[in-house]
Amino acid sequence: QSIEAQKQAILQIEQRENQLRSLVDNMPVLIAALDNNSHFVVWNLECERVTGFHRDEIIGNPVSGKMMPTNPFNMSELQDQWNNKTALYRNLERELVCKDGSRRFISWSNISAQVPIPGWTAWVIGIDVTERKQAEKAMREGEERADAHAQVILRALAVLPTVPVQIAERSVYDAEDCSGEFQAHALEEWRR
């Protein structure tokens, strides 16, 4: 091959590397990678956006609780999983305390043992599932409130046959005025 052809081939390889680097850096998922000394070599823009930690604060540092000095999150379990070069897991949800103290839930996956990348001893991807976790919590709390209301209604229905006719008739026309009378009567019946 001529020197010119070799230069062209090198240029094409560099362009592809830059394209892949840009892809990894701009993916809407957290991507972090470690070298063989368990130091970060990749911390993409989504990691920065979600955690608040700029790559300059992370790259070159080891995975540890000290990695994020203002972070009370104990990273020892995650550190062990990230450092385990044969680890294979998907959707491992862990809470992360961000630089500003806010909490996010990240679903981590590690297939680096199956898909090795030169220079990256271990690599993980994460998806911020905070909104889903908050929605699940709100749904659970709503169900608990609905159950509590249902119990109150069932208790009220249990004493309804003993409500004096005058209160029951008035409640049809003026529920607000006689609700106190109904509640007092229901409470009295319920205590019996």
C-alpha positions in Angstrom: 0.0 0.0 0.0 1.1 3.5 -0.6 1.6 6.0 2.2 -1.3 8.0 0.9 -3.6 5.0 1.1 -2.4 4.3 4.7 -3.0 7.9 5.7 -6.5 7.7 4.2 -7.3 4.4 6.1 -6.0 6.0 9.4 -8.2 9.1 8.7 -11.2 6.9 8.2 -10.6 4.9 11.4 -10.2 8.2 13.3 -13.5 9.5 11.9 -15.3 6.3 12.9 -13.8 6.5 16.4 -14.9 10.1 16.7 -18.4 9.1 15.5 -18.6 6.3 18.1 -17.2 8.6 20.8 -19.8 11.2 20.0 -22.5 8.5 20.0 -21.5 7.2 23.5 -21.1 10.7 24.8 -24.5 11.9 23.7 -26.6 8.8 24.3 -29.7 9.5 26.5 -28.5 6.8 28.9 -25.8 7.0 31.6 -22.6 5.3 30.4 -19.6 4.8 32.6 -16.5 2.7 32.0 -13.5 1.7 34.2 -10.0 0.8 33.3 -8.0 -2.2 34.8 -7.2 -0.1 37.9 -11.0 0.6 38.5 -10.6 4.2 37.5 -13.2 5.9 35.4 -12.3 6.4 31.8 -15.8 7.2 30.5 -18.5 9.4 32.1 -20.9 10.6 29.4 -23.0 13.7 29.2 -26.1 11.9 30.6 -24.1 10.9 33.7 -23.2 14.6 34.1 -26.8 15.7 33.5 -28.3 13.2 36.0 -25.7 13.3 38.7 -24.5 16.9 38.5 -20.9 15.6 38.5 -18.8 16.9 35.6 -16.6 14.3 33.9 -13.5 16.3 35.0 -14.5 15.4 38.6 -14.9 11.8 37.8 -12.5 10.7 35.0 -9.3 9.3 36.4 -10.8 8.7 39.8 -11.6 5.2 41.3 -15.1 4.0 42.0 -15.6 4.7 45.7 -17.7 6.6 48.2 -14.9 9.2 48.2 -15.3 9.6 44.5 -18.2 11.9 45.2 -17.2 13.8 48.3 -20.5 15.4 48.9 -22.3 12.2 48.2 -23.5 10.2 51.2 -24.5 7.3 49.0 -22.6 4.3 49.9 -21.2 3.0 46.7 -19.5 -0.1 48.1 -22.1 -2.5 46.6 -22.1 -0.8 43.3 -18.4 -0.6 43.4 -18.1 -4.3 43.9 -20.5 -5.0 41.1 -18.7 -2.6 38.7 -15.3 -3.9 39.6 -16.4 -7.5 39.2 -15.1 -8.2 35.7 -17.3 -11.2 35.2 -20.5 -9.5 36.5 -23.5 -9.7 34.4 -26.7 -8.0 35.4 -29.6 -6.0 33.9 -31.9 -3.5 35.5 -30.2 -3.4 38.9 -32.0 -0.4 40.5 -30.0 1.6 43.0 -30.6 5.0 44.5 -28.0 7.6 43.8 -27.5 10.9 45.6 -26.5 13.6 43.2 -24.1 16.4 43.7 -26.9 18.8 44.7 -28.2 16.3 47.3 -31.2 15.2 45.2 -31.9 11.5 44.9 -32.3 9.6 41.7 -33.1 6.0 41.0 -30.9 4.4 38.3 -31.4 1.1 36.6 -27.9 -0.2 35.9 -27.0 -2.9 33.4 -23.6 -4.5 32.9 -22.8 -6.8 30.0 -19.1 -5.9 29.7 -18.0 -9.5 30.3 -20.1 -10.5 27.2 -19.1 -7.5 25.1 -15.6 -6.5 26.0 -14.2 -3.2 24.8 -10.5 -2.6 24.7 -9.4 -0.2 27.4 -12.7 -0.6 29.3 -12.3 -3.4 31.8 -15.9 -2.9 32.9 -18.6 -0.7 31.6 -22.2 -0.1 32.7 -25.2 1.7 31.3 -27.9 3.2 33.4 -31.4 4.6 32.9 -32.8 7.2 35.2 -36.1 5.6 36.4 -36.8 8.2 39.1 -40.1 9.3 37.6 -41.3 5.7 37.3 -40.4 5.0 40.9 -42.2 8.2 42.1 -45.3 7.2 40.1 -45.2 3.7 41.6 -45.0 5.2 45.1 -47.8 7.7 44.4 -49.9 4.8 43.1 -49.2 2.7 46.2 -50.1 5.7 48.4 -53.3 6.4 46.4 -54.3 2.7 46.7 -53.7 2.9 50.5 -55.8 6.0 50.8 -58.5 4.5 48.7 -58.5 1.4 50.9 -58.8 3.6 54.0 -61.7 5.5 52.5 -63.4 2.2 51.5 -63.1 1.0 55.1 -64.7 4.2 56.4 -67.5 3.8 53.8 -68.1 0.2 54.7 -68.3 1.1 58.4 -70.8 3.9 57.6 -72.8 1.5 55.5 -72.9 -1.0 58.4 -74.6 1.6 60.6 -76.7 3.1 57.9 -79.8 1.0 58.7 -79.8 2.5 62.3 -79.7 6.1 61.1 -82.9 7.9 62.1 -85.3 8.4 59.2 -85.2 12.2 59.8 -81.4 12.4 59.2 -81.6 10.1 56.2 -84.4 12.0 54.5 -82.7 15.4 55.1 -79.4 14.0 53.9 -80.9 13.5 50.4 -81.7 17.3 50.2 -79.0 18.9 52.3 -76.1 16.5 52.8 -73.8 19.2 54.1 -76.1 20.3 56.9 -76.9 16.9 58.2 -73.5 15.3 57.6 -72.4 16.2 61.1 -75.5 14.6 62.5 -74.9 11.5 60.4 -71.3 11.3 61.4 -72.2 11.7 65.1 -74.8 9.0 64.8 -72.5 6.7 62.9 -69.7 7.2 65.4 -72.1 6.4 68.3 -73.3 3.2 66.5 -69.8 2.2 65.6 -68.7 2.5 69.2 -71.4 0.2 70.4 
